[in-house]
């Protein structure tokens, strides 16, 4: 038998108590909130957050809303700096409406799978085949696409905008095919439809809805028209109403129901819980989560206010053309 040195005793690291770890996280978040509050005042900044943002981001925002509401806020703000807690096309829209202001997107990686399905050249090609036609594009598009469009719309006013168009004129509705199907169903207006979709909404299946209905039989459905499940669900429930995110707020307040199945991106549950307290909101699927929306954090909001970067700008030639369909949208409703 050989002699060997005794194995040294390595002291185990001391792990802070769970309550202390939670306290550290809360302290960090408290400091971030304090930094954001101070910088927001120093910069004369406004923070606009989309309904799909993280709960803590929605909590520190000056305004939380859908694309139409955010566009209206961006158009009327007297702030010098606009921090957009959303995705790139939203910050571009704010820059189009506010050429003299600093528009910040805290993480430039925050893009949009739906916006990526449509190009300005695609619209130009359609217009070449349909002289005199009108192009209606969802606000979820890039600035150069808006510059080629006649009208912008959101899910909240798409029906109203299409109903205002002169009859007999060819219309392209782009890029969301599910929203287009909803508009055609409501208005009866036949349109050419671009074959695009949001990857999160497209992935929501009728089976997801049916599973939650089985688990919550008394719950009312709140379905967004971008959802891939909407057409099949409507075939089963013909009189079912679809709602924009703001429409969901209004419906939840007015309804006698106490439970709702929220069929859109999971962040909308946060907004509903805040604005309609006392009722229960069930996400249709925890997987219905937009990774682009969740790229905005308290940390990068604080950093963007500190450095005034990353900044989103739109070239003047594009901005002037893109402003026209946005203004038409805002004028209609």
Secondary structure, DSSP 8 states (H G I E B T S, - for coil): -----------------HHHHHHHHHHHHHHHHHHHHHHHHHHTEEEEEETTS-HHHHHH-SEEE-HHHHHHHHHH---SEEEEES-HHHHHHHHHH-TTSEEE-S-TT---TTGGG--HHHHHHHHHHSTT-EEEEESSS-HHHHHT-SEEE-TTTHHHHHHTS-TT--EEEESBHHHHHHHHHHH----EE--B--HHHHT--HHHHHHHHHH-TT-EEEE-TT-TTHHHHHHHSTT--B--HHHHHHHHHH-S-SEEEEES-THHHHHHHHHSTTSEEEES-TT---TTGGG--HHHHHHHHHHT-SB----HHHHHHHHHHHHHHHHH-
